[in-house]
Amino acid sequence: MSLLTLITFFPLLGVAVILFLPRESKEAARTVAAAATAIPLILATMLWVQFDSTTSAYQFVERLPWIASLGVEYHVGIDGLSMPLVWLTSLLLFLAVFASWKIETGVKGYMMLLCLLEVGINGVFCSLDLFQFYVFWEIMLLPMYFLIGIWGGKRREYAAIKFFLYTLAGSVLMLLGVVALYLAASPMTATPFSIPELSGMIASGALDGSNLPNGGVLFGWPFLKWIFVFFFIGFAIKVPVVPFHTWLPDAHVEAPTAISVVLAGILLKLGTYGILRFNIGMFPNTAPEFATIGAALGLIGIIYGACVAMAQTDFKRLVAYSSVSHMGYVLLGAAAFTTAGMNGAAMQMFTHGTSSALLFLIVGVAYDRAHHREIEGFGGLGSIAPVYLGITTIGMFAALGLPGMSGFVSEALTLFGAWQVYPVMTSLAVLGIVITAAFILWALQRVFLGPLNEKYTKENFADLSGRELFTMVPLAFLCILFGVMPSILLDVLGPTVDRLVALVGLA
């Protein structure tokens, strides 16, 4: 059994053990969930150490027959694009268990769903079979729906249903694309769902849908263009790309803190991962036709997300809209098809995962103590919670892209790479950085600096506890580490990014 299989499915053992625990055994359920997510983190760390960063080939591959009649396989493997995301998923789900330690209602169900969510997310990143990829994509949807809908805030049902409907709409379009690819590829190969094989056939021109009725042409568009659009919309909803973004602020505001951490830290990256893996990696001949549209959507997300974040009075909603802005850089860099741009896009997926997760933990601390998230309702908290102020400063500076922090490296690479192709749009995107710095520093000032709000004292607004530090310090450390030593991540990403750039260049 490969490391990838163990990492992906080990949390299911935690689900099984928690299932048979007595309902009143809350502490036992938490402990089992912590163990069930700790083992994948250890294994994922071993994976990173053993990973060969000199090749773009898939590694730790395991391939077994599954549904032979359809050519479906259990096929897993990772490359430089997916490996850091598998590690980040394992880290954030482990920390999410401890961030959820104060959950008192339905603890068994909550911890089981958290473990199942990890299975779905890591399954997506590891899958090299398109049918299997889609199964894990759908597995991931259900736990998140229930975690928001049952344990969320006052409008949890609305937020959960909105999240579900948006994601389901994207999933339906993806399913149409998967079925169409199967119909086109099945006469040519015994494994019509193999992602590496499909990618090779499409890139070489062997698979173009010409064997389908009407040559695969529909309303004047060729087969591959339709499939590209179906996949892109499905992934764009998950990113989320404007105008598909409206589910995100509601989901974040109503979700429990730990679920917001997972949602911003890793779930949004499934969309950008899909764009890089499928829209660019599988359709290199079609992607350049939509590059300018992709760059424009990225620019809109950067500016719009930053401007709307500036207008927020709710601390959590501010961080949610900042994610819309930051994910726009990924789209802009990817659409440039340059080495610097795509390295920046791939790195931004990871660095935003650490900084956004940290910011949502920070907001959760404020809410736990003050029972509200109104920015104007705080003030001067740094004087009574200096450790909290220090951790917050790291998270916010990483998010605004301060030199020496991880966000600076990824955004700089994105802008350098995009400038070579889209100088005007890149110049406008710089405004997003200025606006982001403005709303983050303004929020920091209003919450932590100035005179202390008379409602708060050291007794009713304590500094960070040991458990809270345990969840925040690793993320704060990563925000600094990848800012000072970005080569740790870029060396892993490099060969895979070079392969994607070469694919589009040869198209």
Order of alpha helices (4+ residues) and beta strands (2+ residues): alpha-alpha-beta-beta-alpha-alpha-alpha-alpha-alpha-alpha-alpha-alpha-alpha-alpha-alpha-alpha-alpha-alpha-alpha-alpha-alpha
